[in-house]
Each structure stands twice: as C-alpha cells, then as structure tokens.
C-alpha cells in the first residue's frame, strides 16, 4: 500500500534553527517557596539564596536573551516561587521593554492573589503557568503539602482568564496522580486554558521516590492524551515520545487500523478512556495541537537562580555561567549543548530508533536514571523497528 500523508503537520518544528536560538528560556528566579511539594525539582527552601541574580543581573540576563535575535525566545520566570522576589513586577516590565514575551510560573501560595495578577498584567506579562496535580483539594493539597493550595490555584486561574492572560496548566504524571487525568481533563475543558501540559515525572529532587509511571503506563497515558486533542489543548513536558505516538496514531487512523491492538495499550488506557467517555463530550471541535519538536538543549535552555546554564531544569549539568560568559555563546557553542543536539550521540534504544529525529527521548530522565545524558529514556516502551508501517512513518518524517 502506498505511504500516506495526513492533512497538516503531525509534529511541529520551530521555524528558526534551534541550534542558533532557543524557543524558550526558563529562568529559576529563586528557590524560595512557601510550599513543600513532594515532587519538587528544586527542593525549594523557605529563604532566598544570597547568591541569586539580583535585579540588575537579571536584567542583563534578559538582555542576553534578547540578543539571540528575532523572534526573541519566550522568557519564563519560575522558581521556587517567583513571587518570593519583590522585584518580579519590575523584572517583567524590564523584560517587556527589551522586546521579550515574558511569562511567569508562580506557586499557589497566599501571594498569588488578584492584586498580584493585576500588577503583572499592567507590567506586560503575556502568560501565566499554574500547577494543578489533582482535580480536588484533597489530592492536590496532599501533593503540595499545604492546605488551601488547590483553591488558590483555581481562583488564580479564573482571575487570570478574566484579566485576559493566557494560562497554561501543568499536571505531574506519577503513579500517585495518574488516575486524576480524566477529572483534570474535565476541569481544563470546563475552565479553559491556552495549554494543558502533562509533566512526565523525572526522578530528581524530592521526586526521586515519588513513583514514576511504568513504560507501559506511559504508553497508555500518551495515547490517552492524544485522544484528548480534539477537546483539550494538551501537550507533554519531558514526555518526548508523545511525538512518536502522534505519528503512529496518525498513520493508524489513516489506515483504519485498531491502535489499541497495534500499540499494545493496556488497562490504564482502557480505564482512562472509559471514564472520559462518560462525560459525553461528543465530537471534539478543537483542531488537534501537534506536539513541538523541542528537547533539552535543542530549543530549550534553563538558567538557575545563581546564573548557571543547563539544557533543562531537570538535567543538573552546567554548561557555563551567565555572569562569566554570554548565554548566546553557551547555548550555541558549549560541548554539552552541541552534543545534545546531535542525534548520532544517542545510545541504546534511542540511538537505534527510527523516531529519534523527532523524539530523542528525555535526556533529563536518561541522566537521572543512568548518569548518561545520551542513554535511552527508560520511560519509553517502544522497541525500534517494530511499528508495522515503516513507509508511512518515513513519508511523514520526510515531509
């Protein structure tokens, strides 16, 4: 049978060269935070670190980001809790003056109130990223280990949308929270969001013992998230094989082949699908949001609270320091970043996989579990070469 091509892109690629300019720069403004989340990458502390970038140093960082050229990378201020910095609004204002699109990712504390959101909007913030790991206060607050976090987050979500801010909702996928997925999807569907990002847990910080999904569960979740595409603007974080699943599902749908049988989907997929079907959403009206081909060091860079530069916040290997060397040089020239952008460096299943160019696996998870950033992503169950429609895949990858 002749190879097919679905209408529209199945996986998006950035328009500029990701080796020259990142799409996103994440800055960890502080590690201070009033919460004590069980999965925290940063192992957040009650107090700010004395060596954090100060206001002027942070402004210089944003100037370095702007110097990548146009379109400038999206600049995301995160933490810890970025509201622990008294200069947050001023930093947003300065970033906007430099021509950056500035987003913030605060924690669901008492500082996340209407007044704070109004000040951020007035300063020019373009988007807000909020974390919601359960669809009820009991689950979410248990995950965040501070009562009231759920209610504050949902209220901030509604306020932000009322103010006209774009909202991304982030939800951690672990064995502890994965069964919340249908109810979270319903909440996002009802409340509305720019994006819902399912974060596939990387075992770092406090998340080491949280309980990552098994590879089979991850496959089930990826296909379930794909099914949600016409109803919810879903994406994944550190779940790069979602791009491989999107290609496989597009091929199977065009051929009219049962994806459950071909992909070997299991009990979790059946459970999540049945619970969501009970919502009675009918035919989805959204255009499916193709996943974006961005990975650690490839379109993405993370700057720590003390100025060290990393391919990802979940890959704790430094490639330099913005106080000593421009971010543009570190991103474009450091051996760590150039190496991660070379798919020929990948080993194990990821190195042998026909989907490597558009997936590449989580380099953060590979490093966290093996100490080797180029090793196979242990969360991926796919065996290279086993998908039965190789010509169809090759046609999509060539397009």
Long-range contacts (C-beta under 8 A, 24 or more apart in sequence): 1-255, 3-391, 3-392, 3-394, 3-395, 4-251, 4-254, 4-255, 4-392, 4-395, 5-395, 5-396, 5-399, 6-250, 6-251, 6-253, 6-254, 6-396, 8-290, 9-290, 10-246, 10-247, 10-250, 10-290, 10-396, 11-243, 11-246, 11-247, 11-290, 11-291, 11-292, 11-293, 11-358, 12-290, 12-291, 12-292, 12-293, 13-292, 13-293, 14-292, 14-293, 14-294, 14-299, 16-71, 18-294, 18-298, 18-299, 18-341, 19-298, 19-332, 19-338, 19-341, 20-68, 20-332, 21-68, 21-69, 21-73, 22-68, 22-73, 22-299, 22-300, 22-301, 22-331, 23-73, 23-74, 23-292, 23-294, 23-299, 23-300, 24-73, 24-74, 24-76, 24-294, 24-299, 24-300, 24-301, 25-65, 25-73, 25-74, 25-75, 25-76, 25-301, 25-302, 25-303, 25-327, 26-76, 26-78, 26-300, 26-301, 26-302, 26-303, 26-313, 27-58, 27-61, 27-75, 27-76, 27-77, 27-78, 27-302, 27-303, 28-78, 28-79, 28-80, 28-302, 28-303, 28-304, 28-305, 28-313, 29-53, 29-58, 29-77, 29-78, 29-79, 29-80, 29-82, 29-85, 29-88, 29-91, 29-305, 30-79, 30-80, 30-81, 30-82, 30-84, 30-85, 30-305, 31-79, 31-80, 31-305, 32-79, 32-80, 32-81, 32-84, 33-79, 33-80, 33-81, 33-84, 33-107, 33-109, 34-81, 34-84, 34-107, 34-109, 34-110, 34-111, 34-146, 35-81, 35-107, 35-108, 35-109, 35-144, 35-145, 35-146, 35-149, 36-144, 36-145, 36-146, 37-143, 37-144, 37-145, 37-206, 38-143, 38-144, 38-145, 38-176, 38-206, 38-207, 38-210, 39-133, 39-143, 39-172, 39-174, 39-201, 39-205, 39-206, 39-207, 39-210, 40-205, 40-206, 40-207, 41-202, 41-204, 41-205, 41-207, 41-313, 41-314, 42-79, 42-80, 42-205, 42-313, 43-205, 43-206, 44-79, 44-80, 44-81, 45-80, 48-84, 48-85, 49-305, 49-306, 51-305, 51-306, 52-305, 52-306, 53-305, 53-306, 53-307, 53-322, 53-323, 55-87, 55-90, 55-91, 57-307, 57-323, 58-87, 58-91, 59-91, 59-94, 60-322, 61-303, 61-307, 61-322, 61-327, 62-91, 62-94, 62-95, 62-98, 62-100, 63-98, 64-322, 64-326, 64-327, 64-328, 65-98, 65-100, 65-327, 66-98, 66-99, 66-100, 67-326, 67-328, 68-327, 68-328, 68-331, 70-99, 72-99, 72-100, 72-101, 73-100, 73-301, 74-100, 74-101, 74-103, 75-100, 75-101, 75-102, 75-103, 76-102, 76-103, 76-104, 76-105, 76-129, 77-102, 77-103, 77-104, 77-105, 78-104, 78-105, 78-129, 78-313, 79-105, 79-106, 79-107, 80-107, 80-305, 81-106, 81-107, 81-109, 81-111, 82-106, 83-107, 83-109, 83-111, 83-112, 83-116, 84-111, 88-120, 89-119, 89-120, 89-122, 89-123, 90-123, 92-120, 92-123, 92-124, 92-125, 93-123, 93-124, 95-124, 96-123, 96-124, 101-126, 101-127, 102-126, 103-127, 103-128, 103-129, 103-168, 104-128, 104-129, 105-129, 105-130, 105-131, 105-170, 106-130, 106-156, 107-131, 107-149, 108-144, 108-149, 108-150, 108-152, 108-153, 108-156, 109-146, 109-149, 109-152, 110-148, 110-152, 112-152, 112-153, 112-156, 113-156, 114-159, 117-156, 117-159, 117-160, 117-163, 117-165, 118-163, 120-165, 121-163, 121-164, 121-165, 125-165, 126-165, 126-166, 127-165, 127-166, 127-167, 127-168, 127-194, 128-156, 128-160, 128-165, 128-166, 128-167, 128-168, 129-167, 129-168, 129-169, 129-170, 130-156, 130-157, 130-160, 130-167, 130-168, 130-169, 130-170, 131-169, 131-170, 131-171, 131-172, 132-157, 132-169, 132-170, 132-171, 132-184, 132-187, 133-171, 133-172, 133-177, 133-180, 134-177, 134-180, 134-184, 135-180, 135-183, 135-184, 135-186, 135-187, 136-183, 139-177, 139-180, 143-172, 143-176, 143-177, 154-191, 157-191, 157-193, 158-191, 161-191, 161-192, 166-194, 167-192, 167-193, 167-194, 168-193, 168-194, 168-195, 168-196, 168-197, 169-193, 169-195, 169-196, 169-197, 170-197, 170-199, 170-237, 171-196, 171-197, 171-198, 171-199, 172-199, 172-201, 173-198, 173-199, 173-200, 173-201, 173-213, 173-218, 173-221, 173-239, 174-201, 174-207, 174-210, 174-211, 174-212, 174-213, 175-210, 175-211, 175-212, 175-213, 175-217, 176-210, 176-211, 178-213, 178-217, 178-221, 178-268, 179-271, 179-272, 181-221, 181-224, 181-272, 182-272, 182-275, 182-276, 182-279, 185-228, 185-231, 185-232, 185-234, 185-276, 186-276, 186-279, 188-232, 189-231, 189-232, 189-279, 189-281, 193-233, 194-233, 195-233, 195-234, 195-235, 195-289, 196-232, 196-233, 196-234, 196-235, 197-234, 197-235, 197-236, 197-237, 198-225, 198-234, 198-235, 198-236, 198-237, 198-239, 199-236, 199-237, 199-238, 199-239, 200-236, 200-237, 200-238, 200-239, 200-362, 200-365, 200-379, 201-238, 202-238, 202-314, 202-362, 202-364, 202-365, 202-368, 203-365, 203-368, 203-369, 204-314, 204-316, 204-364, 204-368, 212-379, 213-379, 215-378, 215-379, 215-380, 215-381, 216-264, 216-266, 216-268, 216-381, 217-266, 217-268, 218-379, 218-380, 218-381, 219-245, 219-263, 219-264, 219-265, 219-266, 219-269, 219-381, 219-382, 220-265, 220-266, 220-267, 220-268, 220-269, 220-272, 221-268, 221-269, 221-272, 223-249, 223-259, 223-263, 223-265, 223-269, 224-268, 224-269, 224-272, 224-273, 224-276, 227-273, 227-276, 228-276, 229-284, 229-286, 229-288, 229-289, 230-283, 230-284, 230-285, 230-286, 230-287, 230-288, 231-281, 231-284, 231-286, 232-286, 233-286, 233-289, 234-289, 235-289, 235-291, 235-292, 236-291, 238-312, 238-314, 238-362, 238-364, 238-365, 239-362, 239-379, 240-295, 240-359, 240-360, 240-361, 240-362, 240-377, 241-355, 241-359, 241-361, 241-377, 241-379, 241-380, 241-382, 242-291, 243-291, 243-293, 243-355, 243-358, 243-359, 244-353, 244-355, 244-358, 244-359, 244-382, 246-290, 246-291, 247-355, 247-358, 247-393, 247-396, 247-397, 248-387, 248-393, 250-396, 251-387, 251-389, 251-392, 251-393, 251-396, 252-389, 254-392, 255-389, 255-392, 262-387, 262-388, 293-358, 295-340, 295-360, 295-363, 296-340, 296-362, 296-363, 296-364, 296-373, 297-331, 297-336, 297-337, 297-339, 297-340, 297-341, 297-363, 298-340, 298-341, 298-360, 301-327, 301-331, 301-337, 303-327, 309-334, 311-336, 311-337, 311-340, 311-363, 311-364, 311-373, 312-363, 312-364, 314-362, 314-364, 314-365, 314-368, 315-363, 315-364, 315-367, 315-368, 315-373, 316-367, 317-367, 317-373, 336-373, 339-373, 339-374, 340-373, 340-374, 345-374, 346-374, 346-376, 347-372, 347-374, 347-375, 347-376, 348-375, 348-376, 349-376, 349-377, 349-380, 349-382, 349-383, 349-384, 350-374, 350-375, 350-376, 350-377, 350-380, 351-376, 352-384, 352-385, 353-382, 353-384, 354-384, 354-385, 354-387, 354-390, 354-393, 354-394, 354-397, 355-382, 355-393, 357-397, 358-397
